Amino acid sequence: MLTVDDLRVAYGGYSAVRDVNFHVEQGEFFTLLGPSGCGKTTTLRTIAGLETPTGGVIRIDGDDVFNSGRQIVVPTHRRNISMVFQSYAIWPHMTVFENVSFPLETRGLKRAETRSKVQSALEVVGLGKFADRPATQLSGGQQQRVALARAIVKESKLLLLDEPLSNLDAKLREQMRFELRDLQGRIDTTAIYVTHDQEEALTMSDRIALMRNGEIIELGTPKELYLTPKNVFTARFLGQANLVRCHACERNGDSYRAMTAFGFIISVNPIEEPAQARWMMVRPEHVEIASDGFEGSNCLTGTIRSATFTGRFVEYVVDIAGQEIRAVVLTATLHEVGQEVGVRMPPERVLFLEMDEDE
Ligand code: ATP
């Protein structure tokens, strides 16, 4: 449905997007994720035709809408896309119906046809009874749904969403995540979603492209990026990560082992270039703690330095050979600060990561 090849965008001499490549299938929910200024919005705006790239190809449903080599630049209104912005862009002087019917005005549809399309878009977003209400009398969440209805009424091939939930309060934002994902599935559209919120990306996306400094650093499903990130930046951006220096990583039968401050640590996760591994990574929720120790691979002894009770979980900081390791465990068993405990890092949860270029 969407192909982006070697996309480059520059503002003056500044390169905001560099050699970005990805392909999105029909019906996918695809997210561009990354820190502020990494080029997510610029990428989305070039797909919409609101920015002109310096080079590359953008193809929507098989047709080039931008091709620097063939000098093709299709204007926004002929790209078969709809866009929802952070600000919603709802017109306050219009009713809900007028706001949603706006994109259909130039299509020369019969009144009854327009009314039926608008009404079904409003039903989809749960605002079927709000058609005649002035837009000013809507809550933030309702306004956001009007913006979505206006985007889906066009029945475009691509729905482009730029941080559409970031102006909503925390509770509504969480609710809208599920609503939006559900809605996208029901209308079977292809969505390209921009966010800097890793939780939003993990919960909503089929696949995520993680960006940094104008480039895609890693692309994969939420599970791939969270459980088996290929680099330190991804590991850190998508959640908490214990990172410990390692060296002399080598293959050891079906597993890999590397030297750390804790001695040899084993991982069963493959690594392309073991000799390049510089970091051992394990997520806090995968670290196991027990009073009477463990047996087997990666079993260590440490002292609890701090314990933060959060209700369902306790967050421990454990000192192992002078290194601090975080562990998040269910509160079934509690350990005291100062207590000596056994710590296990399951080999299937340990990763060896290569040096990060920004180290
Ligand atoms: P945010 O999450 O803060 O919106 P982003 O990842 O969407 O960030 P972009 O808005 O795509 O980032 O910006 C990428 C880079 O390009 C930034 O360094 C930004 O300052 C720069 N930039 C964006 N728009 C322009 C412009 N019109 N003129 C000059 N520089 C720009």
Residues whose N, C-alpha, C, O or C-beta is under 5 A from the ligand:
A	BS01	ATP	Y11 A16 P35 S36 G37 C38 G39 K40 T41 T42 T43 H196
